[in-house]
Amino acid sequence: MQDKHLFEYAIIRVVPRVEREEFLNVGVILYCAGKNFLNTKCKLNKEKLSVLSDDLDFDDLEKRLYAFEQICKGAEEGGPIAKLPLASRFRWLTATRSTIVQTSPVHPGLCVDPQETLDKLYSELVK
């Protein structure tokens, strides 16, 4: 039997108008300490987002999601946050904020393969 590892994840949301509290799920971020894993999977659905707001800056949104990816990877482009330990990066990315890109509360689970779990969560919660 394969060992299961504790993981934590949050859904990445675009909230065009914070005061209206309407959002669209655009990605998932998953952290698994036992597997030394932090990754995100996201994609903007411009057609669906346009229903919520007709004046979104999609270039800006793509840059924000790209920053999530770079921070998860620990890439130089992720800036000083990308240099932090994985747990600190995950906590920073999932911290409560009142901006156009937000995350859901963090949820726990158990997995064998964190990448497979990330793909499954993305498929179930975003696609």
Backbone as JSON Lines, residues from 0, in Angstrom:
{"i":0,"aa":"M","n":[0.84,-1.18,0.0],"ca":[0.0,0.0,0.0],"c":[0.89,1.25,0.0]}
{"i":1,"aa":"Q","n":[0.54,2.2,-0.85],"ca":[1.31,3.43,-0.94],"c":[0.95,4.37,0.2]}
{"i":2,"aa":"D","n":[1.96,5.09,0.69],"ca":[1.74,6.06,1.75],"c":[0.98,7.26,1.22]}
{"i":3,"aa":"K","n":[0.03,7.72,2.01],"ca":[-0.7,8.94,1.66],"c":[-0.08,10.09,2.43]}
{"i":4,"aa":"H","n":[-0.05,11.23,1.78],"ca":[0.55,12.43,2.35],"c":[-0.5,13.52,2.5]}
{"i":5,"aa":"L","n":[-0.38,14.26,3.58],"ca":[-1.26,15.39,3.81],"c":[-0.95,16.47,2.78]}
{"i":6,"aa":"F","n":[-1.99,17.02,2.17],"ca":[-1.81,18.16,1.27],"c":[-2.82,19.23,1.63]}
{"i":7,"aa":"E","n":[-2.54,20.43,1.18],"ca":[-3.45,21.56,1.35],"c":[-3.62,22.21,-0.01]}
{"i":8,"aa":"Y","n":[-4.83,22.69,-0.27],"ca":[-5.06,23.37,-1.54],"c":[-6.02,24.53,-1.35]}
{"i":9,"aa":"A","n":[-5.98,25.42,-2.3],"ca":[-6.93,26.54,-2.36],"c":[-7.28,26.77,-3.82]}
{"i":10,"aa":"I","n":[-8.47,27.26,-4.03],"ca":[-8.93,27.59,-5.37],"c":[-8.55,29.04,-5.66]}
{"i":11,"aa":"I","n":[-8.03,29.29,-6.85],"ca":[-7.7,30.65,-7.28],"c":[-8.91,31.19,-8.02]}
{"i":12,"aa":"R","n":[-9.33,32.39,-7.62],"ca":[-10.53,33.0,-8.17],"c":[-10.24,34.38,-8.73]}
{"i":13,"aa":"V","n":[-10.98,34.73,-9.77],"ca":[-10.98,36.1,-10.25],"c":[-12.27,36.73,-9.77]}
{"i":14,"aa":"V","n":[-12.11,37.85,-9.08],"ca":[-13.24,38.58,-8.49],"c":[-13.25,39.97,-9.14]}
{"i":15,"aa":"P","n":[-13.96,40.13,-10.26],"ca":[-13.89,41.4,-10.98],"c":[-14.33,42.61,-10.16]}
{"i":16,"aa":"R","n":[-15.37,42.46,-9.38],"ca":[-15.85,43.56,-8.53],"c":[-16.02,43.0,-7.12]}
{"i":17,"aa":"V","n":[-15.07,43.31,-6.28],"ca":[-15.04,42.76,-4.92],"c":[-16.34,43.03,-4.18]}
{"i":18,"aa":"E","n":[-16.9,44.21,-4.36],"ca":[-18.12,44.57,-3.64],"c":[-19.33,43.7,-4.02]}
{"i":19,"aa":"R","n":[-19.31,43.1,-5.2],"ca":[-20.42,42.25,-5.63],"c":[-20.24,40.79,-5.19]}
{"i":20,"aa":"E","n":[-19.03,40.44,-4.81],"ca":[-18.7,39.09,-4.34],"c":[-18.97,38.0,-5.37]}
{"i":21,"aa":"E","n":[-18.93,38.36,-6.63],"ca":[-19.06,37.37,-7.71],"c":[-17.66,36.99,-8.15]}
{"i":22,"aa":"F","n":[-17.47,35.69,-8.44],"ca":[-16.14,35.25,-8.84],"c":[-16.25,34.07,-9.78]}
{"i":23,"aa":"L","n":[-15.13,33.79,-10.44],"ca":[-15.0,32.62,-11.29],"c":[-13.72,31.9,-10.9]}
{"i":24,"aa":"N","n":[-13.82,30.6,-10.67],"ca":[-12.64,29.79,-10.37],"c":[-11.77,29.71,-11.62]}
{"i":25,"aa":"V","n":[-10.48,30.03,-11.46],"ca":[-9.57,29.99,-12.6],"c":[-8.37,29.08,-12.36]}
{"i":26,"aa":"G","n":[-8.23,28.54,-11.15],"ca":[-7.07,27.69,-10.89],"c":[-7.09,27.07,-9.52]}
{"i":27,"aa":"V","n":[-6.08,26.25,-9.27],"ca":[-5.9,25.58,-7.99],"c":[-4.42,25.66,-7.64]}
{"i":28,"aa":"I","n":[-4.13,25.85,-6.37],"ca":[-2.76,25.81,-5.87],"c":[-2.7,24.71,-4.82]}
{"i":29,"aa":"L","n":[-1.69,23.84,-4.89],"ca":[-1.6,22.69,-3.99],"c":[-0.21,22.61,-3.38]}
{"i":30,"aa":"Y","n":[-0.19,22.38,-2.07],"ca":[1.06,22.24,-1.31],"c":[1.04,20.91,-0.58]}
{"i":31,"aa":"C","n":[2.12,20.15,-0.7],"ca":[2.26,18.88,0.0],"c":[3.68,18.83,0.59]}
{"i":32,"aa":"A","n":[3.77,19.07,1.89],"ca":[5.08,19.11,2.55],"c":[5.8,17.78,2.45]}
{"i":33,"aa":"G","n":[5.07,16.67,2.62],"ca":[5.68,15.34,2.61],"c":[6.33,14.98,1.28]}
{"i":34,"aa":"K","n":[5.9,15.61,0.22],"ca":[6.46,15.37,-1.11],"c":[7.26,16.57,-1.61]}
{"i":35,"aa":"N","n":[7.46,17.58,-0.74],"ca":[8.19,18.77,-1.12],"c":[7.62,19.35,-2.43]}
{"i":36,"aa":"F","n":[6.31,19.55,-2.44],"ca":[5.58,19.9,-3.66],"c":[4.78,21.18,-3.45]}
{"i":37,"aa":"L","n":[4.91,22.09,-4.38],"ca":[4.08,23.29,-4.45],"c":[3.9,23.61,-5.92]}
{"i":38,"aa":"N","n":[2.65,23.62,-6.36],"ca":[2.4,23.89,-7.78],"c":[1.0,24.47,-7.94]}
{"i":39,"aa":"T","n":[0.79,25.06,-9.07],"ca":[-0.52,25.63,-9.41],"c":[-0.87,25.27,-10.83]}
{"i":40,"aa":"K","n":[-2.15,25.24,-11.09],"ca":[-2.64,25.02,-12.44],"c":[-3.78,26.0,-12.62]}
{"i":41,"aa":"C","n":[-3.68,26.83,-13.65],"ca":[-4.72,27.82,-13.86],"c":[-4.87,28.19,-15.33]}
{"i":42,"aa":"K","n":[-6.06,28.7,-15.63],"ca":[-6.34,29.15,-17.0],"c":[-7.5,30.13,-16.94]}
{"i":43,"aa":"L","n":[-7.37,31.22,-17.66],"ca":[-8.45,32.21,-17.73],"c":[-9.45,31.79,-18.8]}
{"i":44,"aa":"N","n":[-10.71,31.8,-18.42],"ca":[-11.78,31.59,-19.4],"c":[-12.35,32.98,-19.68]}
{"i":45,"aa":"K","n":[-11.82,33.61,-20.7],"ca":[-12.17,35.0,-21.0],"c":[-13.65,35.17,-21.31]}
{"i":46,"aa":"E","n":[-14.23,34.18,-21.97],"ca":[-15.65,34.27,-22.31],"c":[-16.52,34.31,-21.05]}
{"i":47,"aa":"K","n":[-16.26,33.41,-20.11],"ca":[-17.03,33.39,-18.86],"c":[-16.77,34.63,-18.03]}
{"i":48,"aa":"L","n":[-15.52,35.07,-17.96],"ca":[-15.19,36.25,-17.17],"c":[-15.84,37.51,-17.74]}
{"i":49,"aa":"S","n":[-15.99,37.56,-19.05],"ca":[-16.61,38.72,-19.68],"c":[-18.08,38.87,-19.28]}
{"i":50,"aa":"V","n":[-18.71,37.78,-18.88],"ca":[-20.09,37.84,-18.4],"c":[-20.16,38.59,-17.07]}
{"i":51,"aa":"L","n":[-19.13,38.41,-16.23],"ca":[-19.1,39.08,-14.93],"c":[-18.69,40.54,-15.05]}
{"i":52,"aa":"S","n":[-17.86,40.85,-16.03],"ca":[-17.39,42.22,-16.2],"c":[-16.91,42.41,-17.63]}
{"i":53,"aa":"D","n":[-17.29,43.5,-18.23],"ca":[-16.89,43.74,-19.61],"c":[-15.66,44.63,-19.74]}
{"i":54,"aa":"D","n":[-15.03,44.96,-18.61],"ca":[-13.87,45.84,-18.68],"c":[-12.64,45.25,-17.98]}
{"i":55,"aa":"L","n":[-12.5,43.95,-18.02],"ca":[-11.34,43.31,-17.38],"c":[-10.08,43.47,-18.23]}
{"i":56,"aa":"D","n":[-8.96,43.64,-17.57],"ca":[-7.67,43.72,-18.22],"c":[-7.06,42.31,-18.19]}
{"i":57,"aa":"F","n":[-7.27,41.57,-19.27],"ca":[-6.83,40.17,-19.31],"c":[-5.31,40.04,-19.29]}
{"i":58,"aa":"D","n":[-4.6,41.01,-19.85],"ca":[-3.14,40.98,-19.79],"c":[-2.67,41.05,-18.33]}
{"i":59,"aa":"D","n":[-3.29,41.93,-17.55],"ca":[-2.95,42.06,-16.14],"c":[-3.28,40.77,-15.38]}
{"i":60,"aa":"L","n":[-4.44,40.2,-15.66],"ca":[-4.83,38.95,-14.98],"c":[-3.84,37.83,-15.31]}
{"i":61,"aa":"E","n":[-3.44,37.73,-16.57],"ca":[-2.49,36.69,-16.95],"c":[-1.14,36.89,-16.25]}
{"i":62,"aa":"K","n":[-0.73,38.14,-16.07],"ca":[0.52,38.43,-15.36],"c":[0.41,38.01,-13.9]}
{"i":63,"aa":"R","n":[-0.73,38.24,-13.29],"ca":[-0.93,37.87,-11.89],"c":[-0.89,36.35,-11.73]}
{"i":64,"aa":"L","n":[-1.52,35.63,-12.64],"ca":[-1.5,34.16,-12.56],"c":[-0.11,33.62,-12.86]}
{"i":65,"aa":"Y","n":[0.59,34.28,-13.77],"ca":[1.97,33.9,-14.07],"c":[2.85,34.07,-12.83]}
{"i":66,"aa":"A","n":[2.59,35.13,-12.06],"ca":[3.34,35.35,-10.82],"c":[3.11,34.21,-9.84]}
{"i":67,"aa":"F","n":[1.88,33.71,-9.75],"ca":[1.59,32.55,-8.9],"c":[2.48,31.38,-9.32]}
{"i":68,"aa":"E","n":[2.54,31.12,-10.63],"ca":[3.33,30.0,-11.15],"c":[4.81,30.17,-10.81]}
{"i":69,"aa":"Q","n":[5.33,31.37,-11.01],"ca":[6.75,31.62,-10.78],"c":[7.1,31.5,-9.29]}
{"i":70,"aa":"I","n":[6.22,31.97,-8.43],"ca":[6.46,31.84,-6.99],"c":[6.44,30.37,-6.59]}
{"i":71,"aa":"C","n":[5.49,29.61,-7.11],"ca":[5.44,28.17,-6.8],"c":[6.73,27.48,-7.23]}
{"i":72,"aa":"K","n":[7.24,27.83,-8.39],"ca":[8.46,27.2,-8.92],"c":[9.72,27.65,-8.2]}
{"i":73,"aa":"G","n":[9.62,28.77,-7.48],"ca":[10.82,29.33,-6.86],"c":[11.7,30.02,-7.88]}
{"i":74,"aa":"A","n":[11.09,30.46,-8.99],"ca":[11.83,31.09,-10.08],"c":[12.27,32.5,-9.71]}
{"i":75,"aa":"E","n":[13.34,32.93,-10.32],"ca":[13.87,34.28,-10.11],"c":[12.8,35.34,-10.4]}
{"i":76,"aa":"E","n":[11.99,35.09,-11.43],"ca":[10.93,36.03,-11.81],"c":[9.87,36.18,-10.72]}
{"i":77,"aa":"G","n":[9.83,35.25,-9.77],"ca":[8.86,35.31,-8.68],"c":[9.24,36.3,-7.6]}
{"i":78,"aa":"G","n":[10.41,36.92,-7.73],"ca":[10.85,37.92,-6.77],"c":[11.24,37.32,-5.43]}
{"i":79,"aa":"P","n":[11.27,38.15,-4.39],"ca":[11.74,37.69,-3.08],"c":[10.84,36.62,-2.44]}
{"i":80,"aa":"I","n":[9.56,36.64,-2.76],"ca":[8.64,35.64,-2.2],"c":[9.01,34.25,-2.71]}
{"i":81,"aa":"A","n":[9.46,34.15,-3.95],"ca":[9.83,32.86,-4.54],"c":[11.05,32.24,-3.87]}
{"i":82,"aa":"K","n":[11.78,33.03,-3.09],"ca":[12.98,32.52,-2.41],"c":[12.65,31.94,-1.03]}
{"i":83,"aa":"L","n":[11.42,32.14,-0.58],"ca":[11.02,31.63,0.72],"c":[10.86,30.11,0.68]}
{"i":84,"aa":"P","n":[10.85,29.44,1.83],"ca":[10.55,28.0,1.86],"c":[9.15,27.73,1.3]}
{"i":85,"aa":"L","n":[8.92,26.5,0.82],"ca":[7.64,26.16,0.19],"c":[6.44,26.53,1.05]}
{"i":86,"aa":"A","n":[6.47,26.17,2.32],"ca":[5.32,26.43,3.2],"c":[5.04,27.93,3.28]}
{"i":87,"aa":"S","n":[6.06,28.73,3.37],"ca":[5.89,30.18,3.45],"c":[5.34,30.74,2.14]}
{"i":88,"aa":"R","n":[5.8,30.21,1.02],"ca":[5.26,30.64,-0.28],"c":[3.78,30.33,-0.38]}
{"i":89,"aa":"F","n":[3.4,29.1,0.02],"ca":[2.0,28.71,-0.03],"c":[1.16,29.62,0.86]}
{"i":90,"aa":"R","n":[1.62,29.88,2.07],"ca":[0.88,30.75,3.0],"c":[0.75,32.16,2.44]}
{"i":91,"aa":"W","n":[1.8,32.66,1.81],"ca":[1.76,33.99,1.23],"c":[0.75,34.04,0.07]}
{"i":92,"aa":"L","n":[0.8,33.03,-0.8],"ca":[-0.11,33.0,-1.95],"c":[-1.58,32.85,-1.54]}
{"i":93,"aa":"T","n":[-1.82,32.16,-0.44],"ca":[-3.2,31.91,-0.03],"c":[-3.69,32.86,1.06]}
{"i":94,"aa":"A","n":[-2.9,33.86,1.38],"ca":[-3.32,34.85,2.39],"c":[-4.55,35.6,1.89]}
{"i":95,"aa":"T","n":[-5.43,35.94,2.81],"ca":[-6.65,36.68,2.48],"c":[-6.28,38.04,1.92]}
{"i":96,"aa":"R","n":[-6.87,38.38,0.79],"ca":[-6.65,39.7,0.19],"c":[-7.92,40.15,-0.52]}
{"i":97,"aa":"S","n":[-8.04,41.42,-0.7],"ca":[-9.21,42.0,-1.34],"c":[-8.79,42.61,-2.67]}
{"i":98,"aa":"T","n":[-8.39,41.75,-3.58],"ca":[-7.97,42.19,-4.91],"c":[-8.73,41.39,-5.95]}
{"i":99,"aa":"I","n":[-8.45,41.63,-7.2],"ca":[-9.15,40.95,-8.28],"c":[-8.81,39.45,-8.34]}
{"i":100,"aa":"V","n":[-7.61,39.06,-7.91],"ca":[-7.24,37.64,-7.83],"c":[-7.16,37.27,-6.35]}
{"i":101,"aa":"Q","n":[-8.0,36.32,-5.97],"ca":[-8.07,35.87,-4.57],"c":[-8.01,34.35,-4.53]}
{"i":102,"aa":"T","n":[-7.83,33.82,-3.34],"ca":[-7.92,32.37,-3.16],"c":[-9.02,32.06,-2.16]}
{"i":103,"aa":"S","n":[-9.52,30.84,-2.28],"ca":[-10.52,30.35,-1.33],"c":[-9.83,30.05,0.0]}
{"i":104,"aa":"P","n":[-10.61,29.72,1.02],"ca":[-9.96,29.19,2.23],"c":[-9.16,27.93,1.87]}
{"i":105,"aa":"V","n":[-8.18,27.61,2.66],"ca":[-7.34,26.43,2.43],"c":[-8.07,25.19,2.93]}
{"i":106,"aa":"H","n":[-8.02,24.13,2.12],"ca":[-8.65,22.86,2.45],"c":[-7.59,21.77,2.5]}
{"i":107,"aa":"P","n":[-7.7,20.81,3.44],"ca":[-6.73,19.71,3.53],"c":[-7.25,18.44,2.84]}
{"i":108,"aa":"G","n":[-6.34,17.52,2.65],"ca":[-6.69,16.21,2.12],"c":[-5.49,15.28,2.21]}
{"i":109,"aa":"L","n":[-5.67,14.06,1.73],"ca":[-4.59,13.08,1.67],"c":[-4.41,12.64,0.22]}
{"i":110,"aa":"C","n":[-3.16,12.46,-0.19],"ca":[-2.9,12.02,-1.56],"c":[-1.67,11.14,-1.62]}
{"i":111,"aa":"V","n":[-1.55,10.41,-2.7],"ca":[-0.36,9.63,-3.0],"c":[0.54,10.44,-3.93]}
{"i":112,"aa":"D","n":[-0.07,11.03,-4.96],"ca":[0.66,11.78,-5.97],"c":[0.08,13.2,-6.03]}
{"i":113,"aa":"P","n":[0.82,14.2,-5.52],"ca":[0.26,15.55,-5.49],"c":[-0.04,16.14,-6.87]}
{"i":114,"aa":"Q","n":[0.77,15.85,-7.88],"ca":[0.49,16.4,-9.22],"c":[-0.81,15.81,-9.76]}
{"i":115,"aa":"E","n":[-1.0,14.53,-9.57],"ca":[-2.24,13.88,-10.0],"c":[-3.44,14.49,-9.26]}
{"i":116,"aa":"T","n":[-3.27,14.75,-7.98],"ca":[-4.33,15.35,-7.18],"c":[-4.63,16.77,-7.65]}
{"i":117,"aa":"L","n":[-3.58,17.53,-7.95],"ca":[-3.77,18.89,-8.48],"c":[-4.55,18.85,-9.78]}
{"i":118,"aa":"D","n":[-4.18,17.95,-10.68],"ca":[-4.88,17.82,-11.96],"c":[-6.36,17.46,-11.75]}
{"i":119,"aa":"K","n":[-6.62,16.56,-10.81],"ca":[-8.0,16.14,-10.53],"c":[-8.81,17.3,-9.94]}
{"i":120,"aa":"L","n":[-8.24,18.02,-8.99],"ca":[-8.94,19.15,-8.39],"c":[-9.21,20.22,-9.44]}
{"i":121,"aa":"Y","n":[-8.25,20.49,-10.3],"ca":[-8.43,21.47,-11.37],"c":[-9.6,21.05,-12.27]}
{"i":122,"aa":"S","n":[-9.61,19.8,-12.63],"ca":[-10.66,19.29,-13.52],"c":[-12.04,19.4,-12.86]}
{"i":123,"aa":"E","n":[-12.11,19.09,-11.56],"ca":[-13.39,19.12,-10.86],"c":[-13.86,20.52,-10.5]}
{"i":124,"aa":"L","n":[-12.93,21.41,-10.17],"ca":[-13.32,22.71,-9.6],"c":[-13.19,23.9,-10.55]}
{"i":125,"aa":"V","n":[-12.46,23.72,-11.63],"ca":[-12.21,24.85,-12.53],"c":[-12.75,24.62,-13.93]}
{"i":126,"aa":"K","n":[-12.44,23.49,-14.52],"ca":[-12.82,23.24,-15.91],"c":[-14.29,23.37,-16.16]}
